[in-house]
Amino acid sequence: MLNVLCTSLSGEEGPHFELLGAAGFECRVVSRDVDLWNATSFTAALQGCHAVIAGAEPYTPEVLSSCPELRVISRTGVGFDAVDLAACDRHGVAVSITPGVNHDAVAEHAIALLMGIARGFPFADQCVRDCAWSRQARPRVMGSTLGIVGLGRIGQAMATRGIGLGMNVIASDPYASVEFAKQHGVELLSLDELYARSDYISLHAPVTDETKGMINADTIARMKDATVLINTARGQLVNEADLCAALASGKLRGAGLDVFEVEPLPADSPLLQAKNVLLSNHIAGLDRESFRDMFSMAADTIIVLHSGRWPAERIVNLKSQSDWSWC
């Protein structure tokens, strides 16, 4: 029997069990008592597993070298920064993502955070709860400028929603679709130009050597006063200490954050005390439709790879190999 371990949060139920079972796999869910960020306990949980439906836990060289039977890491979502791709290449482990299934969910969540900050939440909510009816006029969203960093599937979904709200949409992405930008009237700019012109900045970029910590004291200083930052991409894009300082000083009017440098967010994080921040727990890509489609695709990738086919559009490593096989 081929064994699949589901480590992705919320994976206790879903279509992956039926799909994998019908294909001859046994799928089980890791115990929530296991610390997946501890290499020893994580490695112990992976023993005997041939594939993983993976969440955001780290797949380090240490973990991979201790799991010789592991053949596939099938990520639910499109991020893979927690996976050491070079180590996976050395061990012949295929790493896959689920492209095209959660961009609408992420964009909706980013808009929710943007509108929440724009309309004064969570401060307004707390005022009512405190029976302190403090009222304050805030800038209208319609007519403001939305700067999108990263114009891939999610960035494009964010752009069309911003346009629908009557915002002027600009974007920065060295690989942006010029056709999409032209069709929707999205102006493509350098990052510095985007920082200088945006009222709202929404991050939709991957974590790379170039983008890690891209939002910091220096780049925040280039932004307009009272800019709002939205991050539903990856926490490592933002230097949180610099962000907190800018929020406290008023340089930034607010922030909507679904992702953080350390997750779960530590109890001593100053973000928890900030009144001009909306926080959520890395759920932007999770609605019922994306949940179904992510887990279906993650399971299907494992099945397809075992059958000898190669879903190239989902595989993010082994680029120099053409003879990968399950055995």
ZINORSUL-V617651 format. One record per helix or strand. SS is the DSSP state (h for helix, s for strand). FROM is the first residue (numbers start at 0). TO is the last residue. If there is no record, write none. Layout:
ss-><SS/SS>
from-><FROM/FROM>
to-><TO/TO>
//
This chain:
ss-><s/h/s/h/s/s/h/s/s/h/s/h/h/s/h/s/h/s/h/s/s/h/s/h/s/h/s/h/s/h/s>
from-><1/15/24/38/50/58/60/71/82/84/93/102/122/144/152/167/177/186/190/199/214/216/226/234/237/239/251/269/276/287/314>
to-><5/21/28/45/53/58/64/74/82/90/95/117/128/148/163/171/183/187/196/202/214/220/230/236/237/248/256/272/278/305/314>
//
